[in-house]
Amino acid sequence: MNYFPLNAKTIPGYLKQLDNLSSVLIFDSLTIEEVGDGNVNYVYRITSKPNNTSVILKQAVPYLRVAGTEWPLDRNRIEFEARALRLYGSIVPDLVPKLYHVDTSMSVIVMQCLSNHIVLRRGMIAGIEYPRISDHLSTFLAETLFRTSSFCMSSHDKRSLMHNFNMNMDLCKLSEDLIFSFPLMKSDSNYTNPHLKEHIDRLYRDAMFRTNFAWFKYKFMNCTDALLHGDLHTGSIMVNEQETYVIDPEFAFFGPFGFDVGKLLGNFLLASISHYYRSVESKYRSWLMAAGLETVRSFFTKFDTLWAMHLEQETAMFHRGYLRSAERFIFQERFRRSLIQDITGFAGCTIARRILGIAGVADIREVADLTERARLEGIALELARILLNNYASVCTLEDLESLVASFFDGVTSVFRMRTEVSSLY
Amino acid sequence: MNYFPLNAKTIPGYLKQLDNLSSVLIFDSLTIEEVGDGNVNYVYRITSKPNNTSVILKQAVPYLRVAGTEWPLDRNRIEFEARALRLYGSIVPDLVPKLYHVDTSMSVIVMQCLSNHIVLRRGMIAGIEYPRISDHLSTFLAETLFRTSSFCMSSHDKRSLMHNFNMNMDLCKLSEDLIFSFPLMKSDSNYTNPHLKEHIDRLYRDAMFRTNFAWFKYKFMNCTDALLHGDLHTGSIMVNEQETYVIDPEFAFFGPFGFDVGKLLGNFLLASISHYYRSVESKYRSWLMAAGLETVRSFFTKFDTLWAMHLEQETAMFHRGYLRSAERFIFQERFRRSLIQDITGFAGCTIARRILGIAGVADIREVADLTERARLEGIALELARILLNNYASVCTLEDLESLVASFFDGVTSVFRMRTEVSSLY
């Protein structure tokens, strides 16, 4: 079929000719809503009334949706998303939506509708605690990263898998620019808030911060540890109290282990910072910080467990008898240290770019009062600076935890002081 | 054409149907000799008597030549060699043979015959000084590595180029196994010399050496800095006093910057060690050591010059205005330190595997007296141990130079002492 962009009118006709959807949908009475709040593609929820069943249809257009036709973007991104969803479906089937249909020529995928779930970021803005979230996300991270790495795959298999994602060029370039380049330089796409100007100017003079930031850009572009989701923020996760689904892996590519984990941690911490404004009490703010760190901690535990299970198998990295157990211990310790440093650095980059760059997080950007928003943004930038300028001395998980916790303690006590002072008057 | 293995009888008929060779060869009177001394493919020199012109024909067989049909190896390796030769031809045309013909179905390439040149390793065994070798090889290294990296290419172009080499899987796996795995474990393919046993046993107990070795294996497999030659040893280089040609890039793939440089340095140092036996005087031995280090030094100078030339261009890593000059200086210093460490480590791996593994270097393996050979092998293993166990404290080129020089000084003084002692009797 020749490509054409779908809309509410043309979708029923398009769907009818798909055999594999006739068991899911009753085609006679479909309701179609555009539900995409993302920046990249069009997303429709299609509901068939009689059996009250819904599916999600996602179509890529040949440009970046949020920027319009002026910003071309290869439609093949939907293929990479489909490949990643299929692979994730085989690794962590309970944590990704089921895929019903992939149409390369139309750049369309049809998948499970998560109607009893909301976007995690929205839940966090609303102050909802998700008791199982760290457990689910750490499983997703450990399973997907370990199983697509040279600690688990054979050399041939890993290289073949890499080949299937290597040409996701447009979206890799988008990440390089929007995460790692533009936020550090003059760019029309960058965010401005007059109340934040002084803070940004000060940060822009920090040569150590900027050099470390660029160093992580280099790592992002030149490491191929494992298949990354590539865009694992709290807007790419659908939740309810019981379940967690990771969606939107269209940025999937082979990159450094620390990126997905660091990005996710950064998003938890941004959400936590937003609750200096959103919450009266500190309870939910603390829960967010703790849940982010707990996700990292559980990730390491699960990654180590997977590693232990595979030590006797032939993999690209380890053969039977390659290292003795004491040597493997040294190797693993060194790997862990290097990984926790990368997670720290990538978390810093994520937080900074979400404040400085075009793609802010709703948790903070939706704060209408610019002064209040700048206060949150200033805190976030300071956290980013502290993470990036100290990443090299973070050697253990405990180092990361105490760096983050002491930062939040400091911010909280300033806030408490303010409140106490104002209550005197 | 359906694939069949060529031989001296079938080559003339095969060549006659190639239009683009009729300007080079006179087909009526061809002399054909098998000249390959490599382990992987078949190589023929084809000379047409009347005009005294020669070409080289190289054909891949579907197995590893040295091991026989029991060790299958994809014939597509010749395509990767052709791709690399073409690319190198556009970057450093004077340093690689001209390519006349590529035949994918027959896994054949036909190229310039370097009849006035010998294999560098042979020249080094014979004790010949090549006054321009460091200049030529450092140019090859700097140009090919810089120009295929994200410091020079755009993000899209680099990713596309990577895609053209990513599936060179069989040869990548061969390197992983033969360089980085088997030498560190029990393997039938490993070398044995009874006089070396104690030395090897001692080295095998060195947990730091073994862990660092494995760490470099990990880097080799998971970095994609630039297009590597992948097998840049002194047997892959043809020379005379004036000219230098790099041949045999069939292992080409995207890997870490330090690998080609470190591998080449390791081969110079192995040659140098062999002259504790081959030379009466220390002059040539010192020249070899100095030429290896000079190649690394010039590589850095030329790499930096290329970098300086490209700082104002848009590349994957740097945009105009991305970093200020002081910040770029910090970044480059850090990059250099990391690279010199990698070169040190990879040189150590190369030296160790050439002693412990199946593919020894003729410089040492051809020493017939097993006791004398073991003496050289012991020196080489000790150098490998020193490079790998100290790589992390090598921060500058000077650190590397003094580490290597002081090692050779130590070995030389032991030798002098022996000579003096024996001259007393």
Boltz contact constraints between the chains, C-beta under 6 A:
constraints:
  - contact:
      token1: [A, 150]
      token2: [B, 221]
      max_distance: 6.0
  - contact:
      token1: [A, 155]
      token2: [B, 173]
      max_distance: 6.0
  - contact:
      token1: [A, 155]
      token2: [B, 176]
      max_distance: 6.0
  - contact:
      token1: [A, 156]
      token2: [B, 169]
      max_distance: 6.0
  - contact:
      token1: [A, 159]
      token2: [B, 169]
      max_distance: 6.0
  - contact:
      token1: [A, 163]
      token2: [B, 166]
      max_distance: 6.0
  - contact:
      token1: [A, 163]
      token2: [B, 167]
      max_distance: 6.0
  - contact:
      token1: [A, 166]
      token2: [B, 163]
      max_distance: 6.0
  - contact:
      token1: [A, 166]
      token2: [B, 166]
      max_distance: 6.0
  - contact:
      token1: [A, 167]
      token2: [B, 163]
      max_distance: 6.0
  - contact:
      token1: [A, 169]
      token2: [B, 156]
      max_distance: 6.0
  - contact:
      token1: [A, 169]
      token2: [B, 159]
      max_distance: 6.0
  - contact:
      token1: [A, 173]
      token2: [B, 155]
      max_distance: 6.0
  - contact:
      token1: [A, 176]
      token2: [B, 155]
      max_distance: 6.0
  - contact:
      token1: [A, 181]
      token2: [B, 319]
      max_distance: 6.0
  - contact:
      token1: [A, 185]
      token2: [B, 321]
      max_distance: 6.0
  - contact:
      token1: [A, 185]
      token2: [B, 322]
      max_distance: 6.0
  - contact:
      token1: [A, 186]
      token2: [B, 321]
      max_distance: 6.0
  - contact:
      token1: [A, 207]
      token2: [B, 327]
      max_distance: 6.0
  - contact:
      token1: [A, 210]
      token2: [B, 327]
      max_distance: 6.0
  - contact:
      token1: [A, 211]
      token2: [B, 327]
      max_distance: 6.0
  - contact:
      token1: [A, 211]
      token2: [B, 330]
      max_distance: 6.0
  - contact:
      token1: [A, 211]
      token2: [B, 331]
      max_distance: 6.0
  - contact:
      token1: [A, 214]
      token2: [B, 323]
      max_distance: 6.0
  - contact:
      token1: [A, 214]
      token2: [B, 331]
      max_distance: 6.0
  - contact:
      token1: [A, 221]
      token2: [B, 150]
      max_distance: 6.0
  - contact:
      token1: [A, 222]
      token2: [B, 224]
      max_distance: 6.0
  - contact:
      token1: [A, 222]
      token2: [B, 225]
      max_distance: 6.0
  - contact:
      token1: [A, 224]
      token2: [B, 222]
      max_distance: 6.0
  - contact:
      token1: [A, 224]
      token2: [B, 224]
      max_distance: 6.0
  - contact:
      token1: [A, 225]
      token2: [B, 222]
      max_distance: 6.0
  - contact:
      token1: [A, 319]
      token2: [B, 181]
      max_distance: 6.0
  - contact:
      token1: [A, 321]
      token2: [B, 185]
      max_distance: 6.0
  - contact:
      token1: [A, 321]
      token2: [B, 186]
      max_distance: 6.0
  - contact:
      token1: [A, 322]
      token2: [B, 185]
      max_distance: 6.0
  - contact:
      token1: [A, 323]
      token2: [B, 214]
      max_distance: 6.0
  - contact:
      token1: [A, 326]
      token2: [B, 207]
      max_distance: 6.0
  - contact:
      token1: [A, 327]
      token2: [B, 207]
      max_distance: 6.0
  - contact:
      token1: [A, 327]
      token2: [B, 210]
      max_distance: 6.0
  - contact:
      token1: [A, 327]
      token2: [B, 211]
      max_distance: 6.0
  - contact:
      token1: [A, 330]
      token2: [B, 211]
      max_distance: 6.0
  - contact:
      token1: [A, 331]
      token2: [B, 211]
      max_distance: 6.0
  - contact:
      token1: [A, 331]
      token2: [B, 214]
      max_distance: 6.0
